[in-house]
């Protein structure tokens, strides 16, 4: 005879407080995402470059936020 399998772990009793936004990082993310504005109006050949620029800018924003 085998013992029943335990269920999933119980959820924590308390929830963590929301992390406040860092204004400089938030602005950097918004600026990076603006690089995708009107992407649908640009030639398809430009899309990869646009995504690469946004990806790099978001990485920079993340790095700046982790050191601030």
C-alpha positions as CSV (number, residue, x, y, z in Angstrom):
1,X,0.0,0.0,0.0
2,X,1.4,3.4,-1.0
3,X,0.9,6.7,0.7
4,X,-1.0,9.4,-1.1
5,X,1.0,12.0,-3.0
6,X,1.1,15.4,-1.2
7,X,-0.6,18.3,-2.9
8,X,1.0,21.5,-4.1
9,X,2.7,23.7,-1.6
10,X,0.4,26.2,0.2
11,X,0.6,29.8,-1.1
12,X,2.5,32.2,1.2
13,X,0.4,33.9,3.8
14,X,1.7,37.3,2.9
15,X,2.4,38.9,-0.4
16,X,5.4,41.1,-1.2
17,X,4.9,44.8,-1.5
18,X,5.0,46.0,-5.1
19,X,8.4,47.2,-6.2
20,X,8.3,51.0,-6.9
21,X,9.1,52.0,-10.4
22,X,12.5,53.7,-10.9
23,X,11.6,56.9,-13.0
24,X,14.9,56.9,-15.0
25,X,14.5,53.2,-15.9
26,X,10.8,53.6,-16.7
27,X,11.6,56.5,-19.0
28,X,14.4,54.5,-20.6
29,X,12.0,51.6,-21.2
30,X,9.4,53.9,-22.7
31,X,12.0,55.4,-25.0
32,X,13.3,52.0,-26.1
33,X,9.8,50.8,-26.8
34,X,9.1,53.9,-28.9
35,X,11.6,52.4,-31.3
36,X,8.7,50.1,-32.3
37,X,6.3,52.9,-33.0
38,X,4.9,52.7,-36.5
39,X,6.9,49.5,-37.2
40,X,4.0,48.3,-39.4
41,X,4.6,51.3,-41.7
42,X,8.3,50.5,-42.2
43,X,9.7,48.0,-44.7
44,X,9.9,44.5,-43.4
45,X,13.7,44.6,-44.1
46,X,14.0,47.2,-41.3
47,X,12.2,45.2,-38.6
48,X,15.1,43.1,-37.4
49,X,17.3,46.1,-37.0
50,X,14.5,47.9,-35.1
51,X,14.0,44.9,-32.7
52,X,17.8,44.6,-32.2
53,X,18.0,48.3,-31.2
54,X,15.0,48.0,-28.8
55,X,16.5,44.8,-27.3
56,X,19.9,46.6,-26.7
57,X,18.2,49.6,-25.2
58,X,16.1,47.5,-22.9
59,X,19.2,45.6,-21.8
60,X,20.9,49.0,-21.0
61,X,17.8,50.1,-19.0
62,X,17.9,46.8,-17.1
63,X,21.6,47.2,-16.3
64,X,21.1,50.8,-15.2
65,X,18.3,49.8,-12.9
66,X,20.2,47.0,-11.3
67,X,23.1,49.3,-10.4
68,X,20.9,52.2,-9.2
